[in-house]
Amino acid sequence: QVQLVESGGGSVQAGDSLTLSCVFSGFTARRNCLGWFRQAPGEEREGVAAIDSDGSTSYADSVKGRFTISKDNAKNTLYLQMNSLKPEDTAMYYCAALSPWVVTATPLSPNEYNYWGQGTQVTVSS
């Protein structure tokens, strides 16, 4: 059974940093593309960052240079290091996984992903 559990969200000031974690089970990161997504109230879910099974990464333009996605295959954990946070980063953050061995040309598209966590809230105040 596939399971993803996010943690690390919170309320911070603009300019602060946070690290989100996503512990997953039921699959191995060596075979799956993993991603972080976010959804603000009244907005559509959007891709933030993704990391493929070979370690290649993709980022939304809005977070390039500020956020870093990484994974620890041995610990079955996905991370999102978020620096220089802005109020517009406020959202519920979700981690997600593609089915094993699936290759996608759009790793930041939520529609590609099959498995989702419950989310962790990030609130950034000015």
N, C-alpha and C positions, 0 to 999 in steps of 0.2 A: 504494500500500500504506500503510495507516494504521499509524503507530508512535508510541508515547508512551514517553518515558524520563525517569524521576524521578531527582532528585539532591538533596543537601542534608541528608540525615538524619544522625544521630549520637547520641552519648551526652552528655547535659547534666545539670545540677543543676536541681532544682525552682526555679522563678522565672526561669530563663534563657529566652532566645529562640532560635528557629531559623527559617530561611526555606527552604522546599522549593521546588524548581523542577521543571517538567515541560516538556520540549521535545517538541513533537509535529510530525508531518509526515503528509502524505496527506490533509489537510483544512484548512479555514480556520476560525479561531475566530469569524469573522463569521457563520457559519452553524450552529455547533454549541454546544450546552450542554456545559459542562465541569464536572467535579467532583473533589473530593478525598474519599477514603474511607480508613478505617483498619480494621485487624483485629488484635486482640490474640489471643494463644494461647488456644485453647479458646472463643473468642467468635465471633459472627457478624460479617461485614463490615458496617460502619455508615457512613452518610453524615456527613461533617464539614462541607463547604461546597460550594456550587455557584454557578456564574456563567453566566447565559444569554447568548445571542448579543447581546442588547441591553445587557448589562452589569448587569442586575439580579442580586442575590445572595440566597442562602439559607444559613442556618447552623443547625447543631445547637444545641440549647439549652446543651449542655455546653461549647461553645466560644464562644458569643456574647460579644462584648466583649474576647476574648483573641486570636482568630484573624481574619485578613483574607485573603480570596481576591481575586486580581486577575489580569489577563492583559495581555499585550503582543501585540496582533495582528500587528504588524510583525515581531516576533521569534519568532512562533509558540511562545510560552512562557506557561505557567500558573504562578502562584505561590501559596504559602500562607505568609503571615507568621504565626508562632506566638509569642505572648508569654505571659509568666507561666505557663510550662509546669508541669504537675503530673505526679506519678507515674502517675496514671490516664490520661495522654495517651500512655503507652508503647504502641506498636503498630507494625505495618508500615503505611505510608501509600502509597496508590495514587492515581494520577490516572486519570481516565476521561473518555470522550467519548460523547455521544449521536450517533446518525446525523444527517446534515445536515437542518436545517429541522424536526426533530422537536420538538414542544412537549409538555412533560410537566407534570402538576400535582404530581408528587412528585419533584422534582429531587434529593432526598437518598436516593432509593431505589436501591440498587445494581442491582436487577433491570432498571432502565430503560436501563442503559448497555451499549453494544455493544463498545466498544474500551477496553482496559485496558493500563496499563504494568505493569512487573514489580515495582514497589514499592521503597521506601526505608525503612530501619528507623529509628525514633525511640525512644530509651530515656531516660527521665527518672528520675533517682534522687533520693531525699529527703535 
